[in-house]
């Protein structure tokens, strides 16, 4: 995650709002990848649009780890989670550009979501290795990148890096305004 290309917190209001549910509904997009009681990470969570949607899906016994570089984003997420009575299942964490700071999540996540953020990461291979570390066996990484910002060829390059990190491409879901892919953790891969 490179701070040079990180979306400024104030710009997030343009796409992180209730109208977004019309095109990016968390329940329909991620419902087959996460369940009640599940654990997920929202990488580059911003103000928490997907974190809050995932928190509803996992219910009171699940946990969402919302990771972002920017303290401003995380503070807004915390306020929104509190207003929606979801604070007990949303854990906001500030990360560094080169480290998700998630050593405590080894083999714990059912789902890692990287929505419109992989293109901002300087070391994508390093990111994917860290995600693989956090996913439990059979856990999924859901990647979506904005079509208006990430070319098809750049997206395919990211997918190759994910595969080289021990993740197996298992689906190419249709996501509005996005190029998307789902990977699962390969069990017999050693880093």
N, C-alpha and C positions, 0 to 999 in steps of 0.2 A: 504494500500500500504506500504509494508515494504522495507526500503532501503537496508536491508541485502540481499534481493534476486533480487534487481532491475537490469535490464539489463544495463551494462555500455554503455554510449553514443557512444563510438567508435565501439562497436560491432554491433550497429544498421545498419551500412553501409553494413553488410553482407546480410541483408534481406530487407532493405528499399532502393530499387533502381528501376529504370524504368522496368527492366525485370520482376519484381514481378507482373505487370499487366497481364502477361500471365496466372498466376494461381489465383491471387486475384484481380479481377477487381471490383473496388468500385461501378461502375454503375450497373453491373449485380448483385452484391451481396446485395446492399442496396437500389436499385432503388424502390423497392416496399414498403420500410419503411420510405422513406423521399421524399419530393417533393419540387418544386420550392417555395421559400419563407419559407421553414421549418427551424427549429432550431434543432441542434444536439450537442452532446458532444462526443468527442473522448477521452476516459479515458486511461491514459498511452499512450498518443499520440506519444511519441518518436519524431522522426524528421518530422512527419506529413504526412506520405504516405497516410493514410486514411483520415486525416483532409483535405488535398488538394482535394482528390477525392470527399469527401462529399461537400466541398465548391463549386465544379463545379455543383453538383446535386442541391443544394439549390439556386444557382444563386445569383444575386446581392441583392435581398431582403431577403435572408436567413442569418443565422449566425451559425458558428461552434465554439464551445468552446473546445479548445484543452488543456487538463489538463495533467500535468506531474510533477513528483517530481524533475526532473533534469533541472536546468537552461540551461545546455549545449544543451539538446535536444530542448528546447523551442527557444533558439537563432537560431539554425539551421532551425527550422520550420519557424520562422519569415523571415529569409533570403529567404527560398524557396517560401514562400507565396508571398513575394514582387516580386521576379523574375517572378512568374507566374501570377502577377496582381490579386491576391486573398486576399491581406492584409485587404481589407475593410470588408471581411466576415469571417475572421479567428481571433479569440480572444484567444491568448495564456495566460495561467494562470499556475503559479507554485502552487502546492498544497502540503499539508503535508501528511505524511504517514497515518494518521488517519482521515484526513479531506479534502474533495474535495473543501471546501471553496466556496460553490455554493448556499448560502442561497438566493441570488437574482434570482435564477433560479427555484423557486418553481412553479410546474405545467406548465413549459414553453417548455420542450423538446418533440419533436416528436420522437426522437431516441437518445439512449445512446449506444455507441459502446465500448465494452470491448474486444479488440482483443489481444490475447496472453498476458494478464496481470493479470487476476484474480488469477492465481496461485502464483503471487508475493505478494498478499495482506494477511497480517496477520489476519485481522478481516474482513472476507468476508461478514458476516452477516451485519456488520456496513456499508460496502460499498454498499450492495444491498439496505439497508434502505435509504441511501443518494441518490442513483440513483432513487428509487421510488419517493422520495420527489421532484426530478427535473422533472420527466416525467409528461406530461399532461395526462389527462384521455385518455386511448387508446394508449398512447405512448409506444414505444417498446424498450426493452433492447436486444441487439444482443451480445451474448457471443460466442467467439471462443477461444479454447485453443489448443496448439500444441500437436498433438498425440505423438510426440517423447519425450515429456517432462511431460505430464499430463496423468496419467492412466485413464482408463474408470471409475474405482471406485472413484477416486478423483474428476473427472468431475461430476459424479452423486451426490457426496456429495455437491459440489458447487451449483448444480441445486436445491437440497433440501433446502439449505440456502436461495437461491433466492426466492423460493416458500414461505418459512416461513416469508419472508420479505414483503409479499403482492404483489408478482409478479406471474402471471399465465403463465405456459409454453404453448406456442401456436404453435411452429414449431421447427423442427429439420433439418435445412437446411444442404445440403452437401457443405462443404468448404474444399478445398484441404489442406492436411496435418493437418487437424484440427478436433476437436470434437466441434460441434456448437449447439446452442439453441437460440430460441427467446422467450422472455417473454413480456407480456403486463401488464400494471398497472391495478390491481384489484381495482375497484371503491369503493366497500363497505368494505374495510379493514382499520382498525385503528391500528396505531403503538403504 
